[in-house]
Amino acid sequence: MNENAMRQKMANTIRFLAADMVQKANSGHPGAPMGLADIAVVLSKHLKHNPKNPSWLNRDRLVFSGGHATGLIYSLYYLWGYGLTLDDLKQFRQLDSKTPGHPEYGHTEGIEITTGPLGQGIANAVGFSMASKYVGAQVNSDTAKLIDHTVYCLCGDGDLEEGISYEACSLAGHNKLDNLILIYDSNRITIEGNTDLSISEDIRARFESQCWEVLECNGHDYDEIDATIAQAKKADRPVLIIANTIIAKGAGPLEGSHHAHGAPLGEDVIADAKRGAGFDPEKKFFVPEDVMVRFRCAVEAGDLAEREWIHSLKTAPLMEQNEALEALLNHDFSRIQWPVFEKADATRNTNGKILNAIAKAIPGFIGGSADLSPSNKTYLNDMGVFPKGKNIYFGIREHAMAAIANAMALYGPLMPFTSTFFVFSDYLKPAARIAALTGIQQFFVWTHDSIGVGEDGPTHEPIEHLSQFRALPNFYVWRPADGAENVAAWKTALTMKKSPSAFVCSRQGLAIVPAPVKGEISRGGYLLASDENASLTLIASGSEVELALKTKEALNEKGLFANVVSVPCYDLFIEQDQDYIDEIILPDTKKVAIEAARGLEWYRLADEVIGMDTFGASAPAKELFEKFGFTVDAILEKIK
């Protein structure tokens, strides 16, 4: 059998595995896997990876941006030897299987990242590429490269229609990420029909204008695919390969039809397709022995490549580079010289000093802002600019920024942070959700946390945002009341390896609050001020803690007594055992929560919530707090 005949047999094996998976589940997407099968076969030859060790640092990264290629993904990971079995493929989309409807990082061996909604995978691929460029800048030399892998991403029309893809690819071109290859499955089909229904732009011109090199090939011609990928690997900038394909290639009457995108092909269509390709139509989930041998070559080739790489780390000329790599991999938090704050200040300012302290001590701590570092206070002083330095200029690209950082966090040695105004977290919510769902330790810095934004007005004043992110599972929102709480928040968040954390910081200055009377900041909430005769508990976070303390003083003057509880992290506090919560918030007191936001979640802890029932307004912050009832007199009146 000649080489192309063997490739055809390998591709058809993938096609029929994917078709059988979808048919058995009676759910899924057979079209994309069948259309991409030929590209996958050739890509297998180029991909440098080790199924025996999926976490090898210098492996090539392969990102599948379109979740509708899931049948292809699982077929490949089975054929490559990542631990999936035929029984796993037969359990596609079933409860507790290793083959869920969309691939999930940490659930199925070898999956690099949970891409989720369309387009995010492209940004994730950019993130892996940026991570490798930063790590390479720290450990590579002119004579030896410890990090020299390629990042591949498979995408479709839907990915390129999503706005995040433009954001991410613009940044990739700007940074000349020459190890990034985006393979565009151009089958001109979406769920509703031909792409003529909704898109008419020149994709080639779009990417060329973003400083990409653009190549094109027949996505079903093996030699052409091979030559195009080889050429892409030599480029001095990111490469888009426009691979012209036919959706559901080989599926007879459904070949090229949008009806093959998201529904089973049917037993008869699959049987006829197998018969036409020389496969036994009665055999399901069948892999010819010679096909398996060819695919499993990846195991030995990848294992040899990693062993050679490890050996190179031990050679004398690379000792200094190896030490730099070890420093990146070793996050020694004991080296951080935490700042001490002794005067009133905005928590965005104290947070900025904390960021700088962490970055000076932790080589892998890196990040940036969506064009707001002067306002977010996130610039890392004297630490340079990406790729050699730690400051990343993401530009005004919030969604791509967060998705890029998700991938950087999963790359290995890095601990990334991103930042913007709190109200603009709306733009990046999908990536924040993936971080929480996947358990990615990304640090979000969100400043201008309330109506205290002031003159910018209601479009820039977050009202519902605290509630939204507190409702997100495995996501920890910190709203510190002063610098000490800010430091404690970071100390805790750094240890939470499987959870993202957000630091929601004030624009306006906040007074220093007293030390805890009982409890610990690291447990999310603590007793800040107490009175043995208290009949009332005031609960607050952030800027409203100072207001609660002043309200307590005013109550004392009236002969009334209250405790004050600061809850910098609502999410963490409600995870504590009930005994701890009852120690901090005495059950036999009346409980009032105060927050300059929607605050409905506080009813879990409070009898009454003094919050925002409307959007804000444009005026100086002091006037807004007076207008919306966040003054001592207004709080006293509501309590009465």
Secondary structure, DSSP 8 states (H G I E B T S, - for coil): --HHHHHHHHHHHHHHHHHHHHHHHT-S--HHHHHHHHHHHHHHHH----TT-TT-TTS-EEEE--GGGHHHHHHHHHHHTSS--HHHHHTTT-TT-SS-SS--TTTSTT------STTHHHHHHHHHHHHHHHHHHHH--SS--S----EEEEEEHHHHHSHHHHHHHHHHHHTT-TTEEEEEEE--EETTEEGGGT----HHHHHHHTT-EEEEEETT-HHHHHHHHHHHTT-SS-EEEEEE--TTTT-GGGTT-GGGTSS---HHHHHHHHHHTT--TT--S---HHHHHHHHHHHHHHHHHHHHHHHHHTSGGGHHHHHHHHHHH---GGG-------S-B-HHHHHHHHHHHHHHH-TTEEEEESS-HHHHT---TTS-BTTTSSEEE--S-HHHHHHHHHHHHHHSS-EEEEEEEGGGHHHHHHHHHHHHHHT---EEEEE--SGGGGGG-GGGS-SSHHHHHHTSTT-EEE--SSHHHHHHHHHHHHT-TTS-EEEEE-SS-B------SEEEGGGTEEEEE--TT--EEEEE-THHHHHHHHHHHHHHHTT--EEEEE-S-HHHHTTS-HHHHHHHS-TTSEEEEE-SS--GGGGGT-SEEE--SS---SS-HHHHHHHTT-SHHHHHHHH-
